[in-house]
Amino acid sequence: MNKYLIIGLGNIGPKYDNTRHNIGFKIIDAYASQKETSWSTEKLGDIAYTKVRGRTVVLLKPNTYMNLSGKAVKYWMQKENISIENILVITDDLNLEFGTIRVKSKGSDGGHNGLKDIQNQLSTTKYPRFRFGIGDRFSRGKQIDYVLGEWVKDEELDMPERLDISCKVIESFIASGIANTMNAYNGK
């Protein structure tokens, strides 16, 4: 039976809830809500289960903080016996304009510490990832403040539509595979 692990990256705690860096949590929360599933706190993260076309889907929000996400990803892959091609890591990306979607089957960490830790824990860069653009509207030396800053008004207004498309990306990945999802959604 095919099982999938969908991981939304973010930082735990109310002070991070509405920050750009937590878009992975925001997307996976929206998806869990659409699927009418609920979260439970388990080892190394919050977990929810759902089904897509008869396939079991495990949703994960690591509670290890962003920079140590790999430990949770590795643990849940092993616990649920999920192969690496059936995971999807959802994260923010400074190099993409706000709301732009980029799905890839492999790649570098792009300077993202969450992806760097996952790469180190899994000993490979060959795992599917879904990057959500947060833009790079910050001045020199202000990257951390920007990433950990909250969405601005125009981004908030566009967020429901972007979250809806993001949920379709997840569904497509599970139902149609990485190649079809890349063709259908990259750059959208």
OpenMM code with the backbone's topology and positions (N, CA, C; nanometers):
from openmm import Vec3, app, unit

residues = "MET ASN LYS TYR LEU ILE ILE GLY LEU GLY ASN ILE GLY PRO LYS TYR ASP ASN THR ARG HIS ASN ILE GLY PHE LYS ILE ILE ASP ALA TYR ALA SER GLN LYS GLU THR SER TRP SER THR GLU LYS LEU GLY ASP ILE ALA TYR THR LYS VAL ARG GLY ARG THR VAL VAL LEU LEU LYS PRO ASN THR TYR MET ASN LEU SER GLY LYS ALA VAL LYS TYR TRP MET GLN LYS GLU ASN ILE SER ILE GLU ASN ILE LEU VAL ILE THR ASP ASP LEU ASN LEU GLU PHE GLY THR ILE ARG VAL LYS SER LYS GLY SER ASP GLY GLY HIS ASN GLY LEU LYS ASP ILE GLN ASN GLN LEU SER THR THR LYS TYR PRO ARG PHE ARG PHE GLY ILE GLY ASP ARG PHE SER ARG GLY LYS GLN ILE ASP TYR VAL LEU GLY GLU TRP VAL LYS ASP GLU GLU LEU ASP MET PRO GLU ARG LEU ASP ILE SER CYS LYS VAL ILE GLU SER PHE ILE ALA SER GLY ILE ALA ASN THR MET ASN ALA TYR ASN GLY LYS".split()
positions = [
    Vec3(0.0839, -0.1197, 0.0000),
    Vec3(0.0000, 0.0000, 0.0000),
    Vec3(0.0879, 0.1254, 0.0000),
    Vec3(0.0521, 0.2202, -0.0822),
    Vec3(0.1269, 0.3455, -0.0874),
    Vec3(0.0894, 0.4353, 0.0293),
    Vec3(0.1903, 0.4813, 0.1013),
    Vec3(0.1714, 0.5759, 0.2102),
    Vec3(0.2503, 0.7016, 0.1784),
    Vec3(0.1987, 0.8140, 0.2228),
    Vec3(0.2626, 0.9425, 0.1970),
    Vec3(0.2825, 1.0180, 0.3273),
    Vec3(0.3921, 1.0933, 0.3333),
    Vec3(0.4205, 1.1802, 0.4461),
    Vec3(0.4339, 1.3222, 0.3923),
    Vec3(0.3441, 1.4082, 0.4349),
    Vec3(0.3455, 1.5483, 0.3923),
    Vec3(0.3891, 1.6301, 0.5128),
    Vec3(0.4999, 1.7034, 0.4976),
    Vec3(0.5600, 1.7759, 0.6089),
    Vec3(0.5511, 1.9255, 0.5844),
    Vec3(0.4890, 1.9956, 0.6750),
    Vec3(0.4875, 2.1415, 0.6711),
    Vec3(0.5898, 2.1936, 0.7703),
    Vec3(0.6857, 2.2714, 0.7232),
    Vec3(0.7903, 2.3233, 0.8121),
    Vec3(0.7487, 2.4558, 0.8754),
    Vec3(0.7914, 2.4737, 0.9995),
    Vec3(0.7630, 2.5973, 1.0709),
    Vec3(0.8235, 2.5912, 1.2092),
    Vec3(0.7966, 2.6940, 1.2876),
    Vec3(0.8400, 2.6999, 1.4264),
    Vec3(0.7171, 2.6962, 1.5153),
    Vec3(0.7293, 2.6261, 1.6283),
    Vec3(0.6153, 2.6160, 1.7193),
    Vec3(0.6068, 2.7391, 1.8085),
    Vec3(0.4861, 2.7658, 1.8546),
    Vec3(0.4623, 2.8759, 1.9469),
    Vec3(0.3872, 2.9896, 1.8824),
    Vec3(0.3034, 3.0567, 1.9622),
    Vec3(0.2175, 3.1640, 1.9106),
    Vec3(0.2924, 3.2784, 1.8446),
    Vec3(0.4152, 3.3082, 1.8913),
    Vec3(0.4868, 3.4226, 1.8339),
    Vec3(0.5278, 3.3986, 1.6879),
    Vec3(0.5251, 3.2722, 1.6439),
    Vec3(0.5623, 3.2398, 1.5058),
    Vec3(0.4416, 3.2135, 1.4152),
    Vec3(0.3231, 3.2047, 1.4740),
    Vec3(0.2040, 3.1594, 1.4009),
    Vec3(0.1845, 3.2237, 1.2636),
    Vec3(0.1924, 3.3535, 1.2567),
    Vec3(0.1593, 3.4221, 1.1319),
    Vec3(0.2823, 3.4781, 1.0610),
    Vec3(0.3985, 3.4134, 1.0818),
    Vec3(0.5210, 3.4610, 1.0179),
    Vec3(0.5423, 3.3930, 0.8826),
    Vec3(0.6212, 3.4565, 0.7989),
    Vec3(0.6515, 3.4023, 0.6661),
    Vec3(0.7180, 3.2642, 0.6766),
    Vec3(0.8050, 3.2479, 0.7755),
    Vec3(0.8797, 3.1232, 0.7921),
    Vec3(0.7862, 3.0053, 0.8223),
    Vec3(0.6654, 3.0348, 0.8695),
    Vec3(0.5705, 2.9301, 0.9076),
    Vec3(0.4704, 2.8960, 0.7982),
    Vec3(0.4984, 2.9326, 0.6748),
    Vec3(0.4038, 2.9030, 0.5670),
    Vec3(0.3816, 2.7519, 0.5522),
    Vec3(0.4810, 2.6714, 0.5820),
    Vec3(0.4639, 2.5261, 0.5759),
    Vec3(0.3540, 2.4797, 0.6707),
    Vec3(0.3543, 2.5331, 0.7937),
    Vec3(0.2489, 2.5017, 0.8904),
    Vec3(0.1142, 2.5523, 0.8392),
    Vec3(0.1137, 2.6746, 0.7856),
    Vec3(-0.0113, 2.7368, 0.7402),
    Vec3(-0.0746, 2.6541, 0.6274),
    Vec3(0.0075, 2.6085, 0.5334),
    Vec3(-0.0426, 2.5288, 0.4207),
    Vec3(-0.0945, 2.3942, 0.4695),
    Vec3(-0.0185, 2.3260, 0.5539),
    Vec3(-0.0604, 2.1931, 0.5985),
    Vec3(-0.1822, 2.2019, 0.6908),
    Vec3(-0.1950, 2.3110, 0.7656),
    Vec3(-0.3159, 2.3322, 0.8460),
    Vec3(-0.4379, 2.3501, 0.7549),
    Vec3(-0.4197, 2.4265, 0.6471),
    Vec3(-0.5297, 2.4469, 0.5519),
    Vec3(-0.5700, 2.3137, 0.4888),
    Vec3(-0.4715, 2.2321, 0.4544),
    Vec3(-0.4995, 2.1017, 0.3941),
    Vec3(-0.5719, 2.0104, 0.4935),
    Vec3(-0.5251, 2.0056, 0.6166),
    Vec3(-0.5898, 1.9238, 0.7200),
    Vec3(-0.7345, 1.9684, 0.7404),
    Vec3(-0.7555, 2.0989, 0.7366),
    Vec3(-0.8905, 2.1533, 0.7516),
    Vec3(-0.9808, 2.1106, 0.6355),
    Vec3(-0.9291, 2.1186, 0.5131),
    Vec3(-1.0060, 2.0734, 0.3957),
    Vec3(-1.0412, 1.9263, 0.4057),
    Vec3(-0.9496, 1.8462, 0.4599),
    Vec3(-0.9694, 1.7013, 0.4716),
    Vec3(-1.0484, 1.6648, 0.5976),
    Vec3(-1.0814, 1.7672, 0.6778),
    Vec3(-1.1576, 1.7484, 0.8014),
    Vec3(-1.0933, 1.6451, 0.8941),
    Vec3(-0.9618, 1.6575, 0.9092),
    Vec3(-0.8879, 1.5718, 1.0015),
    Vec3(-0.8354, 1.6578, 1.1151),
    Vec3(-0.8006, 1.5957, 1.2255),
    Vec3(-0.7535, 1.6730, 1.3399),
    Vec3(-0.6138, 1.6279, 1.3807),
    Vec3(-0.5454, 1.7180, 1.4474),
    Vec3(-0.4065, 1.6982, 1.4879),
    Vec3(-0.3985, 1.6357, 1.6260),
    Vec3(-0.2965, 1.5536, 1.6460),
    Vec3(-0.2625, 1.5066, 1.7797),
    Vec3(-0.1121, 1.5249, 1.7975),
    Vec3(-0.0713, 1.5586, 1.9191),
    Vec3(0.0703, 1.5779, 1.9470),
    Vec3(0.1322, 1.4420, 1.9771),
    Vec3(0.2299, 1.4069, 1.8961),
    Vec3(0.2993, 1.2781, 1.9074),
    Vec3(0.4486, 1.3064, 1.9230),
    Vec3(0.5290, 1.2020, 1.9132),
    Vec3(0.6738, 1.2188, 1.9242),
    Vec3(0.7254, 1.3076, 1.8101),
    Vec3(0.7945, 1.4128, 1.8448),
    Vec3(0.8629, 1.5045, 1.7529),
    Vec3(0.7709, 1.5878, 1.6647),
    Vec3(0.6392, 1.5875, 1.6906),
    Vec3(0.5537, 1.6729, 1.6096),
    Vec3(0.4052, 1.6498, 1.6283),
    Vec3(0.3281, 1.7315, 1.5577),
    Vec3(0.1836, 1.7131, 1.5506),
    Vec3(0.1545, 1.6314, 1.4259),
    Vec3(0.0646, 1.5335, 1.4397),
    Vec3(0.0354, 1.4373, 1.3338),
    Vec3(-0.1139, 1.4359, 1.3065),
    Vec3(-0.1497, 1.4198, 1.1800),
    Vec3(-0.2886, 1.3978, 1.1402),
    Vec3(-0.2871, 1.2942, 1.0281),
    Vec3(-0.3936, 1.2212, 1.0156),
    Vec3(-0.4050, 1.1177, 0.9127),
    Vec3(-0.5253, 1.1459, 0.8250),
    Vec3(-0.5104, 1.1156, 0.6960),
    Vec3(-0.6213, 1.1280, 0.6026),
    Vec3(-0.6005, 1.0262, 0.4911),
    Vec3(-0.6924, 1.0250, 0.3970),
    Vec3(-0.6824, 0.9354, 0.2809),
    Vec3(-0.7023, 1.0173, 0.1537),
    Vec3(-0.6305, 0.9788, 0.0493),
    Vec3(-0.6491, 1.0357, -0.0843),
    Vec3(-0.6520, 0.9183, -0.1809),
    Vec3(-0.7652, 0.8989, -0.2444),
    Vec3(-0.7831, 0.7882, -0.3400),
    Vec3(-0.7351, 0.6543, -0.2826),
    Vec3(-0.7726, 0.6277, -0.1594),
    Vec3(-0.7384, 0.5019, -0.0940),
    Vec3(-0.5973, 0.4955, -0.0366),
    Vec3(-0.5199, 0.6013, -0.0573),
    Vec3(-0.3826, 0.6036, -0.0055),
    Vec3(-0.3800, 0.6709, 0.1313),
    Vec3(-0.3045, 0.6120, 0.2232),
    Vec3(-0.2899, 0.6709, 0.3565),
    Vec3(-0.1928, 0.7875, 0.3491),
    Vec3(-0.2337, 0.8985, 0.4089),
    Vec3(-0.1517, 1.0190, 0.4099),
    Vec3(-0.1297, 1.0613, 0.5550),
    Vec3(-0.0024, 1.0757, 0.5911),
    Vec3(0.0357, 1.1224, 0.7237),
    Vec3(0.0806, 1.2676, 0.7093),
    Vec3(0.0183, 1.3557, 0.7843),
    Vec3(0.0553, 1.4972, 0.7842),
    Vec3(0.1399, 1.5229, 0.9082),
    Vec3(0.2493, 1.5975, 0.8920),
    Vec3(0.3418, 1.6222, 1.0024),
    Vec3(0.3795, 1.7687, 1.0117),
    Vec3(0.3681, 1.8223, 1.1338),
    Vec3(0.4236, 1.9535, 1.1673),
    Vec3(0.5278, 1.9276, 1.2762),
    Vec3(0.6567, 1.9245, 1.2385),
    Vec3(0.7601, 1.8975, 1.3392),
    Vec3(0.7562, 2.0001, 1.4523),
    Vec3(0.7762, 1.9544, 1.5764),
    Vec3(0.7820, 2.0480, 1.6894),
    Vec3(0.9254, 2.0663, 1.7376),
    Vec3(1.0190, 2.0399, 1.6482),
    Vec3(1.1620, 2.0475, 1.6785),
    Vec3(1.2214, 2.1848, 1.6478),
    Vec3(1.1386, 2.2767, 1.6035),
    Vec3(1.1816, 2.4039, 1.5462),
    Vec3(1.2437, 2.3791, 1.4093),
    Vec3(1.2326, 2.4801, 1.3267),
    Vec3(1.2688, 2.4716, 1.1850),
    Vec3(1.4058, 2.4079, 1.1615),
    Vec3(1.5072, 2.4551, 1.2326),
    Vec3(1.6448, 2.4159, 1.2018),
    Vec3(1.6786, 2.2716, 1.2386),
    Vec3(1.5864, 2.2023, 1.3071),
    Vec3(1.6082, 2.0629, 1.3454),
    Vec3(1.4970, 1.9727, 1.2907),
    Vec3(1.4356, 2.0130, 1.1814),
    Vec3(1.3219, 1.9408, 1.1242),
    Vec3(1.3555, 1.7991, 1.0789),
    Vec3(1.4792, 1.7760, 1.0405),
    Vec3(1.5196, 1.6473, 0.9853),
    Vec3(1.4964, 1.5297, 1.0788),
    Vec3(1.5152, 1.5515, 1.2076),
    Vec3(1.4975, 1.4447, 1.3059),
    Vec3(1.3530, 1.3932, 1.3027),
    Vec3(1.2571, 1.4846, 1.2991),
    Vec3(1.1153, 1.4470, 1.2951),
    Vec3(1.0808, 1.3783, 1.1634),
    Vec3(1.1311, 1.4319, 1.0526),
    Vec3(1.1033, 1.3735, 0.9208),
    Vec3(1.1544, 1.2300, 0.9157),
    Vec3(1.2782, 1.2100, 0.9570),
    Vec3(1.3382, 1.0761, 0.9548),
    Vec3(1.2614, 0.9794, 1.0455),
    Vec3(1.2280, 1.0244, 1.1652),
    Vec3(1.1559, 0.9400, 1.2604),
    Vec3(1.0221, 0.8928, 1.2015),
    Vec3(0.9436, 0.9863, 1.1471),
    Vec3(0.8103, 0.9508, 1.0970),
    Vec3(0.8175, 0.8710, 0.9672),
    Vec3(0.9183, 0.8942, 0.8857),
    Vec3(0.9376, 0.8098, 0.7663),
    Vec3(0.9600, 0.6649, 0.8090),
    Vec3(1.0466, 0.6461, 0.9090),
    Vec3(1.0770, 0.5109, 0.9560),
    Vec3(0.9585, 0.4489, 1.0291),
    Vec3(0.8953, 0.5261, 1.1172),
    Vec3(0.7827, 0.4742, 1.1961),
    Vec3(0.6680, 0.4289, 1.1063),
    Vec3(0.6386, 0.5077, 1.0036),
    Vec3(0.5262, 0.4781, 0.9143),
    Vec3(0.5689, 0.3977, 0.7910),
    Vec3(0.6982, 0.3685, 0.7807),
    Vec3(0.7522, 0.2924, 0.6677),
    Vec3(0.7165, 0.3574, 0.5329),
    Vec3(0.7570, 0.4839, 0.5199),
    Vec3(0.7264, 0.5632, 0.4004),
    Vec3(0.8552, 0.5868, 0.3225),
    Vec3(0.8517, 0.5565, 0.1937),
    Vec3(0.9711, 0.5729, 0.1104),
    Vec3(0.9938, 0.7206, 0.0784),
    Vec3(1.1183, 0.7537, 0.0505),
    Vec3(1.1590, 0.8938, 0.0333),
    Vec3(1.0867, 0.9625, -0.0831),
    Vec3(1.0526, 0.8872, -0.1884),
    Vec3(0.9823, 0.9515, -0.3005),
    Vec3(0.8368, 0.9847, -0.2660),
    Vec3(0.7893, 0.9355, -0.1517),
    Vec3(0.6517, 0.9622, -0.1097),
    Vec3(0.6438, 1.0639, 0.0040),
    Vec3(0.7513, 1.1418, 0.0220),
    Vec3(0.7431, 1.2521, 0.1172),
    Vec3(0.7374, 1.3829, 0.0381),
    Vec3(0.6769, 1.4827, 0.0983),
    Vec3(0.6736, 1.6163, 0.0385),
    Vec3(0.6968, 1.7158, 0.1509),
    Vec3(0.8065, 1.7916, 0.1397),
    Vec3(0.8429, 1.8914, 0.2407),
    Vec3(0.7978, 2.0283, 0.1911),
    Vec3(0.7140, 2.0950, 0.2712),
    Vec3(0.6594, 2.2264, 0.2340),
    Vec3(0.7311, 2.3333, 0.3143),
    Vec3(0.7868, 2.4312, 0.2431),
    Vec3(0.8665, 2.5335, 0.3106),
    Vec3(0.8578, 2.6684, 0.2390),
    Vec3(0.9079, 2.7694, 0.3065),
    Vec3(0.9144, 2.9041, 0.2499),
    Vec3(1.0373, 2.9174, 0.1613),
    Vec3(1.0324, 3.0124, 0.0674),
    Vec3(1.1470, 3.0376, -0.0202),
    Vec3(1.1591, 3.1867, -0.0484),
    Vec3(1.2709, 3.2443, -0.0045),
    Vec3(1.3000, 3.3866, -0.0257),
    Vec3(1.3249, 3.4212, -0.1724),
    Vec3(1.3657, 3.3219, -0.2503),
    Vec3(1.4039, 3.3479, -0.3896),
    Vec3(1.2869, 3.3490, -0.4862),
    Vec3(1.1675, 3.3270, -0.4342),
    Vec3(1.0470, 3.3290, -0.5178),
    Vec3(0.9567, 3.4427, -0.4714),
    Vec3(0.8920, 3.5078, -0.5673),
    Vec3(0.7949, 3.6130, -0.5334),
    Vec3(0.6831, 3.5552, -0.4486),
    Vec3(0.6193, 3.6395, -0.3698),
    Vec3(0.5123, 3.5941, -0.2816),
    Vec3(0.4102, 3.5063, -0.3551),
    Vec3(0.3838, 3.3902, -0.2974),
    Vec3(0.2804, 3.3011, -0.3478),
    Vec3(0.3201, 3.2122, -0.4635),
    Vec3(0.4387, 3.2332, -0.5198),
    Vec3(0.4835, 3.1504, -0.6318),
    Vec3(0.5132, 3.0095, -0.5812),
    Vec3(0.4733, 2.9113, -0.6587),
    Vec3(0.4902, 2.7715, -0.6213),
    Vec3(0.6007, 2.7086, -0.7036),
    Vec3(0.6872, 2.6339, -0.6355),
    Vec3(0.7897, 2.5576, -0.7048),
    Vec3(0.8004, 2.4211, -0.6396),
    Vec3(0.7662, 2.3178, -0.7166),
    Vec3(0.7750, 2.1797, -0.6703),
    Vec3(0.8918, 2.1154, -0.7426),
    Vec3(0.9765, 2.0442, -0.6662),
    Vec3(1.0930, 1.9782, -0.7250),
    Vec3(1.1099, 1.8403, -0.6624),
    Vec3(1.1709, 1.7502, -0.7368),
    Vec3(1.1941, 1.6147, -0.6861),
    Vec3(1.3255, 1.6034, -0.6098),
    Vec3(1.4092, 1.7061, -0.6240),
    Vec3(1.5383, 1.7081, -0.5552),
    Vec3(1.5939, 1.8488, -0.5655),
    Vec3(1.7069, 1.8732, -0.5000),
    Vec3(1.7686, 2.0044, -0.5110),
    Vec3(1.8498, 2.0393, -0.3885),
    Vec3(1.9112, 2.1542, -0.3927),
    Vec3(1.9933, 2.1992, -0.2797),
    Vec3(1.9015, 2.2538, -0.1708),
    Vec3(1.9612, 2.2828, -0.0568),
    Vec3(1.8829, 2.3416, 0.0522),
    Vec3(1.8582, 2.4905, 0.0277),
    Vec3(1.9300, 2.5496, -0.0686),
    Vec3(1.9094, 2.6906, -0.1023),
    Vec3(1.9331, 2.7846, 0.0150),
    Vec3(2.0159, 2.7415, 0.1112),
    Vec3(2.0417, 2.8248, 0.2283),
    Vec3(1.9350, 2.8131, 0.3359),
    Vec3(1.8370, 2.7256, 0.3161),
    Vec3(1.7278, 2.7086, 0.4118),
    Vec3(1.7694, 2.6058, 0.5174),
    Vec3(1.7747, 2.6485, 0.6423),
    Vec3(1.8254, 2.5613, 0.7481),
    Vec3(1.7376, 2.4392, 0.7745),
    Vec3(1.6076, 2.4517, 0.7558),
    Vec3(1.5190, 2.3363, 0.7717),
    Vec3(1.5500, 2.2296, 0.6683),
    Vec3(1.5644, 2.2706, 0.5422),
    Vec3(1.5981, 2.1762, 0.4353),
    Vec3(1.7385, 2.1194, 0.4557),
    Vec3(1.8293, 2.2033, 0.5044),
    Vec3(1.9666, 2.1583, 0.5302),
    Vec3(1.9672, 2.0449, 0.6330),
    Vec3(1.8875, 2.0591, 0.7393),
    Vec3(1.8830, 1.9560, 0.8421),
    Vec3(1.8174, 1.8276, 0.7891),
    Vec3(1.7135, 1.8414, 0.7090),
    Vec3(1.6493, 1.7233, 0.6496),
    Vec3(1.7495, 1.6508, 0.5602),
    Vec3(1.8201, 1.7269, 0.4775),
    Vec3(1.9230, 1.6703, 0.3897),
    Vec3(2.0284, 1.5953, 0.4714),
    Vec3(2.0725, 1.6534, 0.5823),
    Vec3(2.1731, 1.5886, 0.6673),
    Vec3(2.1192, 1.4607, 0.7306),
    Vec3(1.9959, 1.4653, 0.7797),
    Vec3(1.9363, 1.3480, 0.8453),
    Vec3(1.9092, 1.2346, 0.7464),
    Vec3(1.8671, 1.2699, 0.6246),
    Vec3(1.8327, 1.1676, 0.5249),
    Vec3(1.9529, 1.1296, 0.4381),
    Vec3(2.0613, 1.2033, 0.4495),
    Vec3(2.1848, 1.1812, 0.3715),
    Vec3(2.1617, 1.1871, 0.2209),
    Vec3(2.0729, 1.2749, 0.1796),
    Vec3(2.0470, 1.2932, 0.0369),
    Vec3(1.9772, 1.4267, 0.0127),
    Vec3(1.9921, 1.4767, -0.1100),
    Vec3(1.9174, 1.5957, -0.1532),
    Vec3(1.8014, 1.5532, -0.2434),
    Vec3(1.7854, 1.4223, -0.2617),
    Vec3(1.6841, 1.3701, -0.3542),
    Vec3(1.5568, 1.3325, -0.2789),
    Vec3(1.4809, 1.4352, -0.2447),
    Vec3(1.3489, 1.4154, -0.1843),
    Vec3(1.2585, 1.5291, -0.2337),
    Vec3(1.1303, 1.4997, -0.2558),
    Vec3(1.0388, 1.6011, -0.3074),
    Vec3(1.0180, 1.7167, -0.2093),
    Vec3(1.0141, 1.8366, -0.2668),
    Vec3(0.9882, 1.9534, -0.1853),
    Vec3(0.8977, 2.0499, -0.2600),
    Vec3(0.8239, 2.1277, -0.1819),
    Vec3(0.7278, 2.2254, -0.2329),
    Vec3(0.7636, 2.3571, -0.1652),
    Vec3(0.8199, 2.4471, -0.2473),
    Vec3(0.8601, 2.5773, -0.1955),
    Vec3(0.7529, 2.6809, -0.2294),
    Vec3(0.7187, 2.7588, -0.1277),
    Vec3(0.6188, 2.8646, -0.1414),
    Vec3(0.6922, 2.9979, -0.1303),
    Vec3(0.6808, 3.0796, -0.2323),
    Vec3(0.7533, 3.2073, -0.2345),
    Vec3(0.7047, 3.3052, -0.1296),
    Vec3(0.8021, 3.3641, -0.0585),
    Vec3(0.7698, 3.4687, 0.0392),
    Vec3(0.8317, 3.6023, -0.0021),
    Vec3(0.9015, 3.6031, -0.1174),
    Vec3(0.9636, 3.7260, -0.1653),
    Vec3(1.0880, 3.7606, -0.0862),
    Vec3(1.1494, 3.8707, -0.1263),
    Vec3(1.2738, 3.9122, -0.0596),
    Vec3(1.2755, 4.0632, -0.0395),
    Vec3(1.1644, 4.1158, 0.0084),
    Vec3(1.1529, 4.2601, 0.0269),
    Vec3(1.2098, 4.3036, 0.1629),
    Vec3(1.3401, 4.2892, 0.1756),
    Vec3(1.4062, 4.3313, 0.2993),
    Vec3(1.5389, 4.3960, 0.2634),
    Vec3(1.5848, 4.4833, 0.3514),
    Vec3(1.7123, 4.5498, 0.3264),
    Vec3(1.8259, 4.4643, 0.3826),
    Vec3(1.9439, 4.4941, 0.3356),
    Vec3(2.0642, 4.4193, 0.3731),
    Vec3(2.0732, 4.4021, 0.5252),
    Vec3(2.0987, 4.2785, 0.5669),
    Vec3(2.1123, 4.2493, 0.7088),
    Vec3(1.9816, 4.2272, 0.7821),
    Vec3(1.8703, 4.2359, 0.7099),
    Vec3(1.7386, 4.2257, 0.7746),
    Vec3(1.6636, 4.0975, 0.7358),
    Vec3(1.7347, 3.9991, 0.6818),
    Vec3(1.6704, 3.8761, 0.6346),
    Vec3(1.5950, 3.8034, 0.7471),
    Vec3(1.6577, 3.7885, 0.8625),
    Vec3(1.5937, 3.7156, 0.9731),
    Vec3(1.4673, 3.7876, 1.0183),
    Vec3(1.4745, 3.9204, 1.0292),
    Vec3(1.3559, 3.9972, 1.0687),
    Vec3(1.2435, 3.9789, 0.9668),
    Vec3(1.2792, 3.9749, 0.8395),
    Vec3(1.1799, 3.9589, 0.7334),
    Vec3(1.1152, 3.8200, 0.7394),
    Vec3(1.1979, 3.7173, 0.7453),
    Vec3(1.1484, 3.5794, 0.7454),
    Vec3(1.0616, 3.5539, 0.8686),
    Vec3(1.1024, 3.6077, 0.9828),
    Vec3(1.0258, 3.5891, 1.1060),
    Vec3(0.9229, 3.6991, 1.1271),
    Vec3(0.9069, 3.7849, 1.0244),
    Vec3(0.8060, 3.8897, 1.0293),
    Vec3(0.6709, 3.8384, 0.9812),
    Vec3(0.5674, 3.9140, 1.0120),
    Vec3(0.4323, 3.8749, 0.9728),
    Vec3(0.4009, 3.9235, 0.8315),
    Vec3(0.3008, 3.8599, 0.7726),
    Vec3(0.2565, 3.8939, 0.6372),
    Vec3(0.2036, 4.0365, 0.6349),
    Vec3(0.2256, 4.1055, 0.5233),
    Vec3(0.1698, 4.2401, 0.5068),
    Vec3(0.0284, 4.2280, 0.4512),
    Vec3(-0.0436, 4.3390, 0.4518),
    Vec3(-0.1865, 4.3384, 0.4193),
    Vec3(-0.2175, 4.2789, 0.2808),
    Vec3(-0.1418, 4.3175, 0.1769),
    Vec3(-0.1720, 4.2649, 0.0435),
    Vec3(-0.1466, 4.1143, 0.0360),
    Vec3(-0.0461, 4.0648, 0.1112),
    Vec3(-0.0206, 3.9211, 0.1153),
    Vec3(-0.1355, 3.8495, 0.1871),
    Vec3(-0.1823, 3.9075, 0.2964),
    Vec3(-0.2952, 3.8504, 0.3713),
    Vec3(-0.4188, 3.8384, 0.2823),
    Vec3(-0.4427, 3.9402, 0.2002),
    Vec3(-0.5594, 3.9385, 0.1122),
    Vec3(-0.5506, 3.8270, 0.0081),
    Vec3(-0.4301, 3.7998, -0.0411),
    Vec3(-0.4107, 3.6955, -0.1423),
    Vec3(-0.3961, 3.5558, -0.0829),
    Vec3(-0.3772, 3.5477, 0.0491),
    Vec3(-0.3467, 3.4200, 0.1132),
    Vec3(-0.4524, 3.3117, 0.0926),
    Vec3(-0.5833, 3.3389, 0.1070),
    Vec3(-0.6811, 3.2307, 0.0895),
    Vec3(-0.6697, 3.1614, -0.0469),
    Vec3(-0.6528, 3.2394, -0.1530),
    Vec3(-0.6395, 3.1815, -0.2870),
    Vec3(-0.5101, 3.1007, -0.2979),
    Vec3(-0.4009, 3.1525, -0.2427),
    Vec3(-0.2722, 3.0821, -0.2492),
    Vec3(-0.2762, 2.9529, -0.1670),
    Vec3(-0.3460, 2.9557, -0.0534),
    Vec3(-0.3593, 2.8347, 0.0284),
    Vec3(-0.4432, 2.7296, -0.0436),
    Vec3(-0.5470, 2.7743, -0.1119),
    Vec3(-0.6316, 2.6810, -0.1869),
    Vec3(-0.5502, 2.6111, -0.2964),
    Vec3(-0.4713, 2.6878, -0.3697),
    Vec3(-0.3864, 2.6294, -0.4744),
    Vec3(-0.2830, 2.5361, -0.4107),
    Vec3(-0.2273, 2.5756, -0.2978),
    Vec3(-0.1282, 2.4928, -0.2291),
    Vec3(-0.1874, 2.3581, -0.1876),
    Vec3(-0.3114, 2.3575, -0.1429),
    Vec3(-0.3786, 2.2321, -0.1075),
    Vec3(-0.3964, 2.1443, -0.2316),
    Vec3(-0.4216, 2.2057, -0.3451),
    Vec3(-0.4335, 2.1301, -0.4705),
    Vec3(-0.2994, 2.0693, -0.5110),
    Vec3(-0.1891, 2.1395, -0.4798),
    Vec3(-0.0550, 2.0867, -0.5068),
    Vec3(-0.0336, 1.9583, -0.4265),
    Vec3(-0.0682, 1.9610, -0.2993),
    Vec3(-0.0525, 1.8423, -0.2138),
    Vec3(-0.1356, 1.7268, -0.2687),
    Vec3(-0.2597, 1.7547, -0.2996),
    Vec3(-0.3503, 1.6513, -0.3508),
    Vec3(-0.2970, 1.5934, -0.4818),
    Vec3(-0.2459, 1.6785, -0.5690),
    Vec3(-0.1903, 1.6349, -0.6969),
    Vec3(-0.0673, 1.5474, -0.6763),
    Vec3(0.0192, 1.5863, -0.5836),
    Vec3(0.1400, 1.5077, -0.5549),
    Vec3(0.1019, 1.3647, -0.5155),
    Vec3(0.0033, 1.3520, -0.4289),
    Vec3(-0.0381, 1.2201, -0.3809),
    Vec3(-0.1098, 1.1418, -0.4908),
    Vec3(-0.1997, 1.2069, -0.5618),
    Vec3(-0.2838, 1.1377, -0.6602),
    Vec3(-0.2157, 1.1166, -0.7952),
    Vec3(-0.1305, 1.2127, -0.8363),
    Vec3(-0.0770, 1.2101, -0.9735),
    Vec3(0.0744, 1.2009, -0.9834),
    Vec3(0.1449, 1.2168, -0.8704),
    Vec3(0.2911, 1.2067, -0.8726),
    Vec3(0.3606, 1.3397, -0.8890),
    Vec3(0.4910, 1.3366, -0.8674),
    Vec3(0.5732, 1.4581, -0.8668),
    Vec3(0.5830, 1.5234, -1.0048),
    Vec3(0.6034, 1.4450, -1.1096),
    Vec3(0.6225, 1.5029, -1.2439),
    Vec3(0.4970, 1.5767, -1.2897),
    Vec3(0.3813, 1.5140, -1.2744),
    Vec3(0.2560, 1.5789, -1.3148),
    Vec3(0.2299, 1.7043, -1.2314),
    Vec3(0.2632, 1.6981, -1.1037),
    Vec3(0.2416, 1.8128, -1.0153),
    Vec3(0.3330, 1.9287, -1.0551),
    Vec3(0.4583, 1.8982, -1.0874),
    Vec3(0.5505, 2.0017, -1.1314),
    Vec3(0.4988, 2.0689, -1.2590),
    Vec3(0.4530, 1.9866, -1.3549),
    Vec3(0.4018, 2.0401, -1.4815),
    Vec3(0.2778, 2.1268, -1.4597),
    Vec3(0.1925, 2.0847, -1.3687),
    Vec3(0.0655, 2.1545, -1.3496),
    Vec3(0.0780, 2.2822, -1.2664),
    Vec3(0.1717, 2.2860, -1.1700),
    Vec3(0.1688, 2.3934, -1.0724),
    Vec3(0.2926, 2.4817, -1.0644),
    Vec3(0.4072, 2.4392, -1.1163),
    Vec3(0.5260, 2.5236, -1.1018),
    Vec3(0.5064, 2.6595, -1.1687),
    Vec3(0.5386, 2.7635, -1.0926),
    Vec3(0.5256, 2.8999, -1.1432),
    Vec3(0.3878, 2.9587, -1.1256),
    Vec3(0.2950, 2.8815, -1.0756),
    Vec3(0.1570, 2.9305, -1.0577),
    Vec3(0.1470, 3.0219, -0.9378),
] * unit.nanometer
topology = app.Topology()
chain = topology.addChain("A")
for resn in residues:
    res = topology.addResidue(resn, chain)
    for name in ("N", "CA", "C"):
        topology.addAtom(name, app.Element.getBySymbol(name[0]), res)
